[in-house]
Amino acid sequence: MKKYISIVSFFFSGLFLFSCTKTDHKDLWKAIVVPASPVSDAAPLSGTIKGTMLAGKTYTVGADIFINQGDTLIIQEGVSIVFTGRYGLGVKGSLICLGTKDHPNYFTYQGATKTDQQGMDPNKDSAYKGRWIGVIGATTSPMMIFKWTHIEFGGVAIPSTSAIKQIFANPYPVFFQNPGGIFVLEDSWLYGSVDDPFRILGGKIAVLRNTIEKCGYLGGEAMNAKAGTIGDFAYNLCVGIATNGPKLSNSGAAVGVPGSNVRMYNNTIINCGYRRQASGRGGSINFEEGAAGMAYNNIIVNCKFGLRVVQNPIADTANLRYGYNFTYADSASVASNIYPSMAVSVCITQAVATDMPLPTSFLPAGWKPGDVYTAPGSLLGANNPQFINGPVPMPAGLNLADISTVGSYNFRLKTSSPCIGKSYTGFAPRGDVPVDPIRGVTELTPPGHDLGAFQLNGSGNQH
C-alpha cells in the first residue's frame, strides 16, 4: 500500500514539475474573465442595461437608461458614453467604470467641446448650461465607482416625463444617496455643470486625485456631501468652482447613520467662490451643520474665503481638526478673509499656528475667531507657492473670477516652493472604502510630504 502511494505521489510530482517547466505555460492562477453579457453598441441605448460595456467602444444614448436593482454594469477601459439629448443614467444597482490612465472613459454629450479660455463670460459658456442629466444613483445602489473617467457637460434640468425623477428630482452630473453604500471617484475629471458636479447624501467615499474645473454656474461646490457621508477627499485639484471646493454637512442624516466626517487633505484649490451670488458664501473648504473631519496640507490660492467653519448651523467643532494650510492672496479682500468673519461669512474658523502665512504676522492683536480684520498690504503676493506654471500672481488683464479652468497651467511645485516638505503626516486616511482594483479604491494615498495635490516625488494627483 505504501509503495502504491509513493508511485502515485511521484507521478503527480513529475506532472507538476513538467507543467511548471514548459516554456509556453500560461499564468493559470490569473482567471480569464469573460465579459458578462456584453452590451451591444449597434444601436442607441435606451431602457434597462446590465453586463459589460466593452473596451474601446462608443455607446450612444438615445433615451434614459437604467441599471436595475441587483444588476451591475461594468464599463471597461477606453469606453465613451455619448448622450444625444436630455437623458440620464439611473443607477438602482451597481455601476463600475474602469477607465485607465492610457485609456480613460468618457461620459459626455454629442458635439459638445471644452473651452479653456480664461475670462470667458459665464453667461455664454457652454460648460454651465448642462446638456444631459447625469448619473443619478438611487438609495438602492450599493456601489458607484469611477476610475480614470471624464464626466462632462452634465446637470441639465430633468424633463417632467423622465423616470429619472422617480430616483431624485434634481439633476447632477453624478449623484449618490445610499448611506450604507460605497462611492469612489479617483483619477478622474469633472468639467462643466449647472450646479454641483457631484452630490453625496450619505455613504462611504474615496474621492482621490481628481481634477474638478469650471463647475457651477451661480452656485455649486466641487463636492457637496451631506447626510452622514464619511471618508476621504484628497489630492484633488479644484479650479474656478462657483462656491467652494469641498463642502461637508450632516444635514439630512437619517437616524442611526454615523455623522458626516471627511478628511480633506493635500488638495490644491484655485480661484473658487466668485460665481456664487449669495453674500458671505463661497471660497475653499467648508464645514457646516454637524460636520466633523480634518483639513490639512491644502494649498488655497485666490479663493474668496479661506477655510470656513460655519457657526450657524454650527459644524461639529469638537471633532474637527485643521492646520498646515497654505493661502496665497492677490487682493485685499482675499487676504482679509483667510479667516472669514462672523459679520461677513458666519464663520468661527480658528487661526492655527501651523498655517502659512503665520497668522500672527498679519492678524491684529487681540483678534479672536469670527472677528473682522484688515490684512496688511504687505501680505499680497508675499508667499507665492511657486507652481511650475500658474496664475500666481494674477495675469494682467484678468480678474479673480476669470480663472476657471486648468488650461495650459501646471500646478505642480517647483523645487524652490515654500510648500515643499511642509505637510503634516501625523494622521492616516479614514479608509472607509476597501482597497480593491475593481470594487473599491485602487490606492488610498496617505498624506504627502509636500502641501497640495502634486507631490515632488511624483505621487498624488497624476493629471
N, C-alpha and C positions, 0 to 999 in steps of 0.2 A: 504494500500500500504506500509506504514511504517512497519507494522507488518510483511509483506511478506519479505521485505528487511532484517529485523532483523533475521528472521528464516534462510534465505539463508546465511547471514553473519555468524551466529552461526554454521551452517553446515560446511562451508569451514574452519572456525577457528578450529573446532573439528578435521576435516580431517588433517589439518596442524599439530596440536598437536600430533595426532596419528602417523603421518608419522615421526615426529621428535623423538618419544619415543620408536619406535620399536628397539629391540636390534640387528636385522640383517640388519639395514639400510646400504646403500652404500653412498659414498660421491658423491652425484648426481651432485654437481657443478663441479666435475672433469670429463671432457669429456672423454669418452672411444674412443681412437683414433685407428681406424682400419687401418693397414698399407695399403697405396695406392699402387696398382699394384706391389705386391711382386715380386722381381727379383729372378728367379729360379737359383739354384746352381747345377742343374743336369748336365749341360754341360759347357764347357769353353765358356766364354763370348766373343762376337765379335759384331761389328756394333753398332747401337744406343741402349741406355738403358735409362730407367727412372723408377721412382717409388721408392721402398724401398728395400734395402738390409737388410735382417732380422737378428736380433741379434744372435750372436754366430756362424754364418755360415762362411764357407770359400768359396770364389769365385775365380776360376782360370780364367785367361785372356789369350785367345789363339789367339788374334789379336787386332788391335787398337779398342778401344771402345769410344763412343761419347755420350755426353748429348746434345741434340738439343736445339736450341734457344727456349725459352719459357717453356722448360721442367725442371724438378727438380729431382735430385737423392738424396735421404736421406739414410744415412748409419747408422744403429742402432749400439748399443754397442757390443763390442766383435767380430767384423767382421774382417776377414783377406782377403785382395785382393792380390792375388799372380799372378804376371806376369811370363809368361813362355818363353818370347822371347823379342825382341827389339820392344816392343809395348808401347803405352801410352794411357792416358785418355784425350781426347779432350773435354773441357768444354765450350760449347756455351751457355748453360743455367745456372742453379744454382746447386752447389754441397754443401751439408750439411752433414758433417761427425761427428757423435755424439758419439765418444768413451767416456768412463767414467774412473775414477781412478781405479776402481776394474776390469773393462773390457775394456781396451784400444783397439783401432782399429789398423790395420796394412796395409800399402802399401809396399809390399816387392817383392823380386824376388825368384823364386823357387830354393831351395837348397843353397842360399847364407847365410853365417853365419858371425856374427860380430867378430872382433878380438880386444881385449882390450890391447894387448901387447904394451907397450910404447917402442919407439925407433925402431919400425918396418920400414924397408926400404919402402918408399912410392912407389917405382917402382914395388914392389912385393905385395902391399897391395890391396886387392880386393875392399876396400872402395872407392878407387879413379878411378876405372875402368868404372863404370857405367854398369848397366845390363838392365834396362828398361828405357824408355824415361822420363816419369814424368807425372804430372797432369798439362796440358797446357790450360790455360784459354784464351778464345777469347775476343775481345773487346765488344762482346755482353753479356758476362757473368756478371750478376748483383751482384752475391754473390758467394763467395768461403769461406767456414767455416770449420775449422779443430779443434776439441776438443779432447784432450787425444788420440792422434794418432801418431803412429810410421811411419815415412817415410824414407825408407832405400834404398841404392844402386841405386838411380836414376841418370839420366843425360847422358845416352848413346846417341851417335850420331843418329839422326833421319834418318832412311832409305829413300832413294830417292823416293821410291814408297809409302811412308806413307802419308796419308791425313792429318796427324798432321802438316805437313809442311805448309798447307794452313792456319793454325791458327797462327803459329810462326815458324820461320826457325830454331831456336836454342833450344836445349833441356835443361831443368832444372827439378829437382825433383818436384818443384812447381813454376808455373809462372802465374801471374795475370796482366791484362793490361787494365782494364776499369777505366778511371779517375772518373767516376760517380758511381762506384761500391763499394762494401764492402768486405774487406778481413780480416778474423780472423784466427789467429794461436795461440792457447792457450793450455798450459799444455801439449805440445806435444814434440816429439823427432825427430830431423833430424840427420841422420847418413849416412855419405858417399855421395860424389858427385864428379863429374869431375870438375865442376865449382861452381858457386853459388848454394847453396841448395834451395834458393828461390829468385826469382827476381820479383820486383814490378814496373810496369810502370804506375803509377798513381792510385788513389783511396784512400778511407778511410780505414785505417788499425788499427788493435789492435793486436800486437804481444807480448804476455804476458806469462811469467812463463814457457818458453820452455828450453830444453837442446839441444844445437847445437854443434856437435862434429865431428871431422875428416872429414871436408868438404873442397873441393877444392884441386886439385892435384898440379898444378903450379900457380893457381890463383883462386880467389873466395872469397866472403865475406859471413859472417853469414847471413846478409840481404843486398841485393843490391837493393836500392829503388831509383827511378828517376821519372821524368816527371809529377810532381805535386802530389806526394804522401804525404798525411797528416795523422797524428795520433800519436800512442804511441808505443814505443819499450821498455819494462820494465821487470825486474825480470828474464831476460834470462841468462843462463849460456852458454858461448861460449868457447870452448876448442879446441886448435890446428887448427884453421881456416887458410887457406893458406895465405890470405891477411889481412883483418880486421875482427872485429866483425861486427857491423852495419856500412854501408856506405850510405850516402844520397847525392843526386844530384838533380838539377832541369833540367838536360839535357833532351831535347826532349819534354818538356811540350807543349801541344797544346795551341793555343790562347784562352784565356778565362778561362783556368783551373787555380785554385789557385796554387801558388808556393809551392814547396816541403817544408814541415815543420813538423818535427817529434820530439817528446820529448823522449829522450833516458835517462832513469834514473834507478838506482838500478839494474844495470847489473853486473855480475861477468865475466871478460874476461881474459882468461888464455892462455899464450904462443901462441899468434897469430902472423902471419906475416912472418913465416920462410920458406914457400914453394913458396912464390911469387918471381919470377925471376927478374922482373924489379927493378932496384935500386931506393931507396927512397920511395918505396911503402910498404904498409903493416903495421899492428900494432894493433890498438884497436878500436877507434871510428873515423869516417871520415866524415867531412862536406866539400862539394866542389860545384863548379859551380852553384851559385844562391840558394843554400840550406840554410834554416833557421831552427831554433828549439832550443832545450835545451839539455844539457848533465850534469846531476847532479848525485851525490851519487854512482858513479860507482867504482868498485874495478878492477884495471888493474894490472895484475901480469905477469912479464917477457915477455911482448909483445915487438915486435921490435921497435915500436914507440908509444908514448903516443897519446893523442887526437890530431888529425890532422885537422886544419882549413886551407884548401888549398888556396893558393894565386892566382894560375893560372891554370884553370879558377877560379876566386875567389868565395868563398862562400858568402852568404848574411850576412855579418858580422854585419850589422845594426840591424838584427833581430835574432841574435844568442846569447844565454846565456849559460854559463857553469861555473862550480866550484864544490867544495866539492868532488872532485875525488881523489881517493887513489891509489898511484902507488908503487909497490914493484919491486926492481931490484936486480938480482943476478950477472949481468955483467956490465962492464963499459960502453959498447955500449948502453945498455938499459937505464942506469942511465943518460947518456949524451943525450938521446933523449926523455926524459919525455916531453920536449917541443921541437918538431922537428924544425930543422933549415931550412932556405931558401936554403942554399947550399946543404943540404943532401936531403931534402924532400919537398921543395917548400911550406913551411908552415909558417903561421904567428900566430900560437897559442899564446895567452897571458898567462903569469903566473898569476894565481889568488891566492890571499892571503888565501883563504879558502881551497886550495888544500893541500893534505898530500902526501909527506913531505912538510913542509913550503918552498916555493920557495926561500925565502931569505936565507935559511940555506945552499943552495948549488949553487945557481946561482951567477956568478961573478958580482962585482959592475959594474954598467953601462950597464948590459945586457938589450937588448930590443928584442921584438918578431922577430923571424927569425934568431937571432944570433946563431952562433956555440958556444958551451961551452963544457968544460970538467968537469964532475961531480967529486967531491972528492971521494976517495976510501972508506971513512967512510960511504957513503950512501948505499953501497952494503949490502944488508941483514939487514939494520938498522930498518926497520919498518915492521916487519913480521905481516901480517894480522891475523895470528893465526886461520887458518882453523882447523876444528876438525881433518882432515887428508888431507893434500895437498902437492904438490910438491914444498914446500917452507921451507927451501932453496932447491935448485935443488938437487935431489937424486944423489948420487955418481954414476959415470959411464954413466950418461945421459947428453945430450946436450939440449939447449933451444928448438931446433926443435923437440926433441923426445917426448915431452908431447903433445899428440894429442887426447886423449880420457879420459873420466871420470874414467873408470875402477873401482877400489876399493876406489878411493878418495872420501872424504866427504867435500864439500866446504861450509858447514855451519860454523858459527863462534863460537869459544869458548867464554865463558862469560868474559874472560880476554882480548878479542880482542880490539885493539885500534879503530876498526871500529864501535864499539857499541855506539849508541847514537850520532853519528857524522853527520847524514844526514841533508840536508836542506829540510824542508817540506813546505816552503812558496810558493808553486805553486800546481797546480792540473793537472791531465792528460788532454790532449786536449779533449778526449772523443768524437771524431768524429763518432765512431761506437756506435750504440744504445746498451744498456744493455738488453739482451734477452737470455733466456736459449737455444734457437734454432737458431734464425736468427740474432744473434748479439754476443756480448761478455758476457760471464757468469758473470764475475766480473771485473770491471775496477779498479784494485788495485792502490790506491794513493801512493805517495812517502812514503817510510818507515822510521822508526826511526833510523834504522841501515844502514850502507853502504852495497852495494852489493845486490845479488838476494835473499839471505836467511835471514829472519828476526828472531831475537831471540825469538819473541813471536809465531813463527810457521807460520806466514803469508809469502807471497811472493812465491817463487818457491817451488813447492810441490814434486819435484823429490828427 
